[in-house]
Amino acid sequence: SRYAAVIYFATGSAAIDTDGLRQIGWFADKMKPYPQANFLVQGFADSTGSEEKNQQLSLERAQAVAQALAAQGIAPARM
């Protein structure tokens, strides 16, 4: 099976909102039966702001999602 979760962020923010936390919980539940599965966490930004700022924001968003998944019991080594 293949699963994907999409988390949306407010412009210029890396804060995960309630809907994002719900998506992360759903994804973590789907991954629990597959403890050997690895997956990719990617962060993106829109064209608002400089390229340098958006690169940093993309990284912060990916890190926020990875931390939230770890808080749900997903081993960081899987990401």
Rosetta blueprint (number, residue, H / E / L):
1 S L
2 R L
3 Y L
4 A L
5 A L
6 V L
7 I L
8 Y L
9 F L
10 A L
11 T L
12 G L
13 S L
14 A L
15 A L
16 I L
17 D L
18 T H
19 D H
20 G H
21 L H
22 R H
23 Q H
24 I H
25 G H
26 W H
27 F H
28 A H
29 D H
30 K H
31 M H
32 K L
33 P L
34 Y L
35 P L
36 Q L
37 A L
38 N L
39 F L
40 L L
41 V L
42 Q L
43 G L
44 F L
45 A L
46 D L
47 S L
48 T L
49 G L
50 S L
51 E H
52 E H
53 K H
54 N H
55 Q H
56 Q H
57 L H
58 S H
59 L H
60 E H
61 R H
62 A H
63 Q H
64 A H
65 V H
66 A H
67 Q H
68 A H
69 L H
70 A H
71 A H
72 Q L
73 G L
74 I L
75 A L
76 P H
77 A H
78 R H
79 M L
